[in-house]
């Protein structure tokens, strides 16, 4: 009987661990002490902000299926405004954004230039598109508490993020919030999954994944898209 009870206790412990592992992260991870490198940058940094999912009600029909670009823009917008929106507030803001894009005759998949236009004329930020960014350029923005928006090949991201379905999207967008030189990892809000808050990608993989929407307008040609990042500035 004692043996059966021990087995039952162990089984409950394992089940509890499994449920815990399925719980999305909602609080920022601890960064720990930092040191300043010869480059003048800290060896690690993290921006803390609300997680803005691209499908707030877990409805993946259009327009939510391709709303990662809008989610990335709103992630930065709510960060600068220091707001954590309710689901109803977020959906209302999404709809206003969708309506603006419709007025510009944009499709569901918008490229980095179109995202910059939305950022400037709808969200009222100064915008910069940086071509062929270096790792240190990205880290410099982050160390100044400026989030970095990227568009990327989701099939590449899938190598380190198995939360994506169907091997990951061809075209995806997310927001880089931090970095850690010791671990050689970026910290991001990956808006495409409910488990995307403060997700970790390696420097190598994330830099490899960066591509703008291809000029052919075919998602499958994503690796022909320019390597660029988008910055919104107050």
N, C-alpha and C positions, 0 to 999 in steps of 0.2 A: 504493500500500500504506500509506504514511504517513497519507494522508487517511482511509483505512478505519479504521486504528488509532485516530485521533483521534475519529472518530465513535463507535467502540465504547467508548472511554473515557468520552466524554460521556454515552452511553446508560447505562452502568453507574452514573455519578454521579447521573443523574436517578432511576434505579431505587432507588439507595440512599437518596436523599432521600425518595422516596415511602414506602419501608418505615419510615423514621425518623418520618415524619409520622403513621404509623398506630400508633405506640407510645404507649400510655397514659402520662400524666404520673404519676410516683410520688413525686417530690420537690417540696417547696414552692418557689415562685418567689421570687426575691430581691425584697425590699420596697424596699431602698435607704434613704437618709437621710430622716428625718421632721422636720417642723416643727410647732410647736404653734400652732393658730389662735386667733383672738380668742374663739371659743366655748369654748376650753380643751381641745378635742379635737386629737389628732394628725391630720395631713392624710392619713395612711394607716396601716393596721395589718393584721396577718395572724396568725391562730391556726393553728398547725401541729398536725396530728393525722392518725391513720390514716384511710384511705379505706375506708368500709364499703359495699360494693355491695349492692343489693337482691336480686340474683341471684348469689350467690357462686360457683356452679358453672355460670353462664350457662344455667341452666334457667329458661325463662320461663313454665312452666306455673304454675297456682295451687299454693301461695299466693304464689309469687315474683312473679307478674305484678302484684300489687297490694301489694307489701311495701315500698313506698317510705316509708310512715309509720314502720314498724318500723325500717327502715334509718336513718332520720333520728334516731330516738330512740337507737339503739345507737351512732351516730356520736358523739353528745354523751356518752353513758355511757362509751365507751372513751376519749374525750378526757380526761374528768375522772379516770379511773383510770390514764391514761398507759399504755394497753395497745394493742398491735397484735396482734389475734387471728389464729390460724391459721384456715384455711378450716373445718376440722372443729370447732374451738372456736366459731367464729361460727355455724355451722349449728346446733350444740347450743343456743346461746343464743337463736337465732331460734325454735327449736322450743318452748323454755320460754315465750317471749313469746307465740307463737301459742296455746299451751295456756292461758295466762292470759286472753288475749282471748276465747278460746272459752268459758271459764268465765263471762265477763261477757256472753256472747251478742252479741259484736260481729260485724259483717260484715267482709268483706275491706277495705272502704273505711271507715276510722275518721276521725271529725272531730277538730278540734283539742281539744275538751273531753275526748273519749275518749283522745286522745294524752296529755293532761295527767294523766288518771287513771292511765294506764299508767306515766307518768313518776313519779308520786307513790307509788303503792301497789305497783308491781312493781319499779321501779328505785330507789325510795327517795330521790327528790329533792323539794325544794320546787319548786312550779311556779307560773308566772304567765302569764296570757293577756293580751296587750296589744292593745286594740282601736284601730283606725285609727292605727297607728304612723307616726311621722314618720321621715324619713331620719336626723335627728340622734339620735332615740331608739335606732334600730338601731345607729348608729355608736357611741353611748355604751356600749352593752352590749359590742360587739365590742372597743372600746378597753380594756375591763376584762377581756378574755380570757373573755368569756361568749358562746358560740355562740348563734345565733338560728335557731330552726326555723320554717320557713314551709310553708304549703300553698298551692298555686298552680294556675293554669290552664296546663297544659302546652302547649296550643295557642299561647298567647302566648309561652311560653318558646321554642318551636320557631323563632320568628323569628330568634333568635340562637344556637340550639343545634340544628343539623341532624343531630345524632347520634340524635335520637329517630326512631322509626319511625312511619309512618302519621300524620305531622303533629303528633306529640306526644300525650301522654295528656290527657284532659279534666281529670283530678284528679291532682295530683302533690305530692310533698313533697321538700324538700331542706334543707340546713343552710348558712346564711351564716357564713363564717369571717373575712372581711376586707373592706376597702374601700380605694379609692384615689381621692382627690379630683382629682388631676391627670388621671387617665384617666376619671373619673366612672363607675367600675366597682366592683361587688361581686365578691369571690372566694368561691366556694362549693364544697362537696362535693355535686355533683349525683349522687345515688345511683342514678339511673335508667339510666345508661350506663357502660360500662367506661372511657370517656374523661371521666368526670365529676369527677375529682379536681382541685381548684384551678381549676375552670372559671370563666370571667369572664362576667358579665352586666352590662349597663349599669344604672345607678341607675334610669333612667326605666322600662325594660322590667320589671325585677324588681319594682319597687314597683307597677307596673300589674298584674302577674300575680297578686299576693297575693289569695287568696280561700279561705275555709273551705269545707268540703263543704256544698253547698246544702241548705236545709231541705226542698226537694222530693224529696230523695234521688235526683235525676236528675243524673248527671255533666254532662250537656249544659247544665244551668242553673248551671254553676260561677260565672259572673260575677255571680250574685245572692248568692253566699256572702259572709259578713262578711269584712272586711279585718282580719285579726288575726295575731299572731305568738305563738309559744310559747317560753318561757324555762324552762330547768331550772337550778336553783341548788343547790349543795352545802349 
